[in-house]
Amino acid sequence: MTALVQDALAQQIAKACRPTAMAEALDLGQTMEAAGVDSLAFMEMVIAIENDHGITFDDEMLAIEAFDDIQHFIDYVTGLTSGRC
């Protein structure tokens, strides 16, 4: 189940990227900003993930700067969902 969640998250991140970034392979080691995700797209993505997976982000994790890279974001969300699967 974790692999399915990670794949879904990667797809949601790719949707939030600017169109030119979506054409390229998603680099899990890059920052959200480097992938073309701005703060508005980040919050829209967080809301969608919370709704889709029935989870709630901790308040301190609601800023794009809270995540070192995309993999950190995926690991965080996977951790939130792991107790429910």
Backbone hydrogen bonds, N-H to C=O, Kabsch-Sander energy under -0.5 kcal/mol:
donor,donor_aa,acceptor,acceptor_aa,energy
5,V,1,M,-2.0
6,Q,2,T,-2.6
7,D,3,A,-2.3
8,A,4,L,-2.3
9,L,5,V,-2.4
10,A,6,Q,-2.4
11,Q,7,D,-2.0
12,Q,8,A,-2.1
13,I,9,L,-2.6
14,A,10,A,-2.3
15,K,11,Q,-2.0
16,A,12,Q,-1.4
17,C,13,I,-0.9
17,C,14,A,-0.5
21,A,18,R,-1.0
22,M,18,R,-1.7
23,A,19,P,-1.1
24,E,20,T,-0.5
24,E,21,A,-0.8
28,L,26,L,-0.8
30,Q,27,D,-1.8
35,A,31,T,-1.3
36,G,33,E,-1.5
37,V,32,M,-2.7
38,D,36,G,-0.6
42,F,38,D,-2.5
43,M,39,S,-2.2
44,E,40,L,-2.3
45,M,41,A,-2.2
46,V,42,F,-2.7
47,I,43,M,-2.5
48,A,44,E,-2.2
49,I,45,M,-2.7
50,E,46,V,-2.9
51,N,47,I,-2.5
52,D,48,A,-3.0
53,H,49,I,-2.4
54,G,50,E,-1.2
55,I,50,E,-1.1
61,M,58,D,-2.1
62,L,59,D,-1.6
66,A,63,A,-2.1
67,F,64,I,-1.3
68,D,66,A,-0.5
70,I,30,Q,-2.2
71,Q,28,L,-2.6
73,F,69,D,-1.6
74,I,70,I,-2.5
75,D,71,Q,-2.8
76,Y,72,H,-2.3
77,V,73,F,-2.5
78,T,74,I,-2.7
79,G,75,D,-2.2
80,L,76,Y,-1.8
81,T,77,V,-2.1
82,S,78,T,-1.7
83,G,79,G,-0.5
84,R,81,T,-1.6
85,C,81,T,-1.0
